[in-house]
Amino acid sequence: MTELFGNGVSGGYAIGRICFIDSASPKIEKRTISDTKAEILRLEDGFKDALDRLDCLYREAIKEVGQAEAEIFNIHKMMLEDSDYRSFAKNIIITERLCAEYAVSVTKERFSDMFSSMEDTYMKERAKDVRDVSDRLILILCGKEETSLSSLSGIIAADDLSPSQTICLDKGKVSAFITQNGSKNSHTAILARGMNIPAVCNLGSSLSREFDGEMAIVDGRAGRVIINPSEE
């Protein structure tokens, strides 16, 4: 039996098998382009598709967790519509003649670092939202589909969960969330509370992939995870 301790961000108890999922961040090739105007148009089309996808997630979130929590995805839309964010990505395409997906990846790092450096805890957490919306845009530009998570069950474990990953999980099959990183101010924690699913974050490196498939108990109030619990 092994005990892990983190921060309880959504109360309740759960028992089940641990299921690790990977980060949503796609790998990007640094590719030069010859037609910057065509690449800008491709980026604009990507923005439009990403915003349409966020509209779908917003409607899904309203059904799953309610209006207040669903506003997370309107915040994500605002990030993608931000003129500074868009101008930064376009400028990379124009000045460095690099592909749109690479330009977005550089923009993601720039803006997430900006939020991460802020002192306010809430604003620090917005760095993860920038990464989430940027990764979705990159997947669209790469012509790739988001990995379906609706069939996953048990205790979902990850280094961190993005809001879009969280809302795409089937709450009828998922018993708890446990993550290496994150905080009570993260949008994922807010969604977990709205879904009434126990969640423990900030478990650090003690939450190892070697626990994948193992039985565990999650105490979302105390921030405690018991791996391979005894009968008692």
Stockholm file with secondary structure:
# STOCKHOLM 1.0

chainA/1-232         MTELFGNGVSGGYAIGRICFIDSASPKIEKRTISDTKAEILRLEDGFKDALDRLDCLYREAIKEVGQAEAEIFNIHKMMLEDSDYRSFAKNIIITERLCAEYAVSVTKERFSDMFSSMEDTYMKERAKDVRDVSDRLILILCGKEETSLSSLSGIIAADDLSPSQTICLDKGKVSAFITQNGSKNSHTAILARGMNIPAVCNLGSSLSREFDGEMAIVDGRAGRVIINPSEE
#=GR chainA/1-232 SS CEEEECEEEECCEEEEEEEECCCCCCCCCCCBCSCHHHHHHHHHHHHHHHHHHHHHHHHHHHHHHCHHHHHHHHHHHHHHHCHHHHHHHHHHHHHHCBCHHHHHHHHHHHHHHHHHTCSSHHHHHHHHHHHHHHHHHHHHHTTCCCCCCTTCCEEEEESCCCHHHHHHSCTTTEEEEEESSCCTTSHHHHHHHHTTCCEEECCGGGSCGGGTTCEEEEETTTTEEEESCCCC
#=GC SS_cons         CEEEECEEEECCEEEEEEEECCCCCCCCCCCBCSCHHHHHHHHHHHHHHHHHHHHHHHHHHHHHHCHHHHHHHHHHHHHHHCHHHHHHHHHHHHHHCBCHHHHHHHHHHHHHHHHHTCSSHHHHHHHHHHHHHHHHHHHHHTTCCCCCCTTCCEEEEESCCCHHHHHHSCTTTEEEEEESSCCTTSHHHHHHHHTTCCEEECCGGGSCGGGTTCEEEEETTTTEEEESCCCC
//
